[in-house]
């Protein structure tokens, strides 16, 4: 096998592996169904702790497709839906205001969202689940 053939074969293998990994990372709605406590914000490579006002912030996603959130001491309720194809959550509060949150990471203990809000679009919001 010459060098060009080896490189082409390696590229095909890497491409197939990357497709397999994308499919393996599907979002499971049941993993969201818990209370997620705000842990950190990440801008670029630097992480920042929540402010004192945000110390007790959280999002609770319920099985009945409703949510409760605490943001800077203000409690909100609403409905949510999961778009698994686009990997995002659409939350609609009681005032019918909608917020789209892209899911960057979802494990049993970590949730990382990027909210589709102009002012904070570049910020990753890291939540954690504590048993």
C-alpha positions in Angstrom: 0.0 0.0 0.0 1.4 3.4 -0.9 1.2 6.5 1.2 -1.8 8.0 -0.6 -3.9 4.8 -0.3 -3.0 4.6 3.4 -4.1 8.2 4.0 -7.3 7.7 2.1 -8.1 4.5 4.0 -7.4 6.3 7.3 -9.6 9.2 6.3 -12.5 6.9 5.5 -12.1 5.1 8.8 -12.1 8.4 10.7 -15.1 9.7 8.8 -17.1 6.5 9.6 -16.0 6.7 13.3 -17.1 10.3 13.5 -20.6 9.5 12.1 -20.9 6.6 14.6 -20.0 8.9 17.5 -22.6 11.6 16.4 -25.3 9.0 16.4 -24.2 7.6 19.7 -24.7 10.9 21.4 -28.4 11.1 21.1 -30.3 13.0 23.7 -32.5 11.0 26.1 -35.4 13.0 27.5 -35.3 11.0 30.7 -31.8 12.2 31.5 -33.2 15.8 31.8 -35.9 14.8 34.3 -34.3 16.1 37.5 -33.3 19.3 39.3 -30.2 20.9 37.7 -28.3 23.3 40.0 -26.3 26.1 38.4 -22.5 25.4 38.9 -20.5 27.7 36.6 -20.4 29.8 33.5 -17.8 29.3 30.8 -16.6 31.9 28.4 -14.0 30.6 26.0 -11.8 28.5 28.2 -12.3 30.4 31.4 -14.9 29.3 34.0 -16.7 31.7 36.4 -18.8 31.0 39.5 -22.3 32.2 39.8 -22.9 35.5 41.6 -24.2 35.6 45.1 -27.7 36.3 43.6 -27.4 33.2 41.5 -26.2 30.9 44.3 -29.4 28.9 44.5 -30.4 29.0 40.8 -31.7 25.8 39.2 -33.9 24.3 36.6 -36.2 21.4 37.4 -37.5 19.6 34.3 -40.6 17.5 35.1 -42.0 14.4 33.4 -45.3 16.2 32.6 -43.3 18.6 30.4 -43.4 21.5 32.8 -40.4 23.2 34.5 -39.7 25.3 37.5 -36.6 27.5 37.5 -35.0 29.8 40.0 -33.0 32.7 38.5 -31.5 35.4 40.8 -34.1 34.6 43.5 -37.0 34.8 41.0 -39.1 31.6 40.5 -40.6 30.9 37.1 -42.9 28.1 35.8 -43.7 27.0 32.4 -43.7 24.2 29.8 -40.8 22.7 27.9 -40.2 20.6 24.9 -37.2 18.7 23.6 -36.1 18.8 20.0 -33.7 15.8 19.7 -32.8 16.5 16.1 -31.6 20.0 16.9 -30.4 19.1 20.4 -32.2 21.9 22.1 -34.9 22.6 24.7 -37.6 25.2 24.1 -39.0 26.6 27.3 -42.1 28.7 27.4 -42.9 30.6 30.7 -46.3 31.5 32.1 -46.1 34.9 30.2 -45.7 32.9 26.9 -42.1 34.1 26.5 -39.9 31.5 24.9 -36.2 30.7 25.4 -34.3 28.2 23.3 -31.4 26.4 25.0 -29.0 24.3 23.0 -27.8 21.2 24.7 -24.0 21.0 24.5 -23.5 18.2 27.1 -26.0 15.9 28.8 -24.8 13.1 31.2 -26.4 11.7 34.3 -24.7 14.5 36.4 -23.9 17.3 34.0 -25.9 19.6 31.7 -24.3 22.3 29.7 -26.6 24.7 27.8 -26.0 27.6 25.5 -29.1 29.9 25.6 -30.2 31.5 22.3 -30.3 35.0 23.8 -28.2 37.7 22.0 -26.5 39.0 25.2 -25.3 35.6 26.5 -25.1 33.5 23.3 -21.3 33.0 23.8 -21.6 31.8 27.4 -21.9 28.1 28.3 -24.1 27.6 31.4 -23.0 24.5 33.4 -25.5 22.7 35.6 -24.9 19.7 37.8 -27.0 17.1 39.5 -26.1 16.1 43.0 -27.5 12.9 44.4 
